[in-house]
Amino acid sequence: GWYNRLFINFALRRHIFFFVLQSYFPAMLMVMLSWVSFWIDRRAVPARVSLGITTVLTMSTIITGVSASMPQVSYIKAVDVYLWISFLFVFLSVIEYAAVNYLTTIEERKQLKKRGK
């Protein structure tokens, strides 16, 4: 017999430049900006704290914006993993300053005790 068939071919393409420009690139810049605090003098507390808090808040804003613009699915997406790891790096740079500040305070107290004796 004679059978008619219909063939449909869908060509789907993803434009990755939009995601790179809106989420990956700003997150990368925030991580690099958080590293600037490593070159700031440890005694410049306002500069380091404001830089650290600003980068943490900006990363949380980026994460919120990207998750709001993406479809809600039950599994984790690659962009989520990338953004949360970037957030971890930014947050750890703030924790690093807290640790350095604490350890130098202890060291200064030891020096003052030695001078007092």
N, C-alpha and C positions, 0 to 999 in steps of 0.2 A: 503494500500500500504506500500511499503518499502521506508523509507526516511533515507538517510544518513545525519548525522550531524557531524560538526566539532566543537570541543570544544577547545578553546585556553585559557590557564590560564597564565597571566603575573604576576610574582611576582617581584614587584619593591621595592627595599630597598634603603634607603638614608644613606650614610656613614656620620654621624654627626661629627665624630672626626676631619675630615679635616676642617670643618667650625669652630669648637671650637678652634682648634689649630691656624687657620689663622686669625680669626677675633674676636671672643669672648674673648679669653684669653689675647691677646695683649691689647685690649681695657680695660679690667679689670686691667691689670698691669699699664696702663697709668693713670687710675683714682686713683689707690693707690699711684702711684708715685707723682701725683699732690698733694696728701694729705701730702706728706713729707714737703712741703713748710709751713705747719702749725707749724711744730716744729723748723723751722729755725728762728733765731732771726729777729725781724722786721726791725732792722737797717741794716741787711745784704741785701741791695737792689740788688746788682748784682746776688747773689745766687738765690734769690727768683724770680727775673724777668727772668733770664735765664732758670730756671726750669719750670716756668709757660709757657713761650713762646715755649720751647722745647716740652712740653706735648701737647700744643694746636696744634702745627704743626704736631706732630706725629699722633694725633687723626685725623686730617684732611687728612693726607696721608693714614691712615687705611681706612677711609670712602671712599676716592677716589678709592683705590685699590679694596675694596670689591664691590663697585658699578660697577666698570669696569669688574670684573670677573663674575658678576651675569647677567642673561638675563634681557633685558629691558622690563619691564611690566608696565602697567598703574596704578597699585595699589602699595601701600606701603608694604614692606616686614617686617617681624619681626626683621631681622638683621638690617634693617635701623632704626627702632625704638630704638633698643638697642644701636646702635652706636651713634645716635644723642643724646640720653639721657646721654650716657657716655661723649660725647663732651660737653654737657651742664654742667655736674659736673666739668669737667676739666676747662672749661671757668669760671665758678663761683668761683673756687679756685683762679684764677687770679684776678677776680673782688673783692674778699674778701681782698686780699692783698692791692689793690688800696684803698679800703674803710678804712682799718686799717691805712694805711700810711697817708691818708688825715685826719682822725680823730685825730691821734697822733700829726700831724703837728699843727692842730688847738689847741690841748691841750697844746702843748709846747709854742705856741704863747701866750696863756692865762697866762701860768706860767711866761713867760718873762715880760709881762705887769704888773703882780702882784709884781714881784721883782723890776721893774723900779719905781713903785710908792712907 
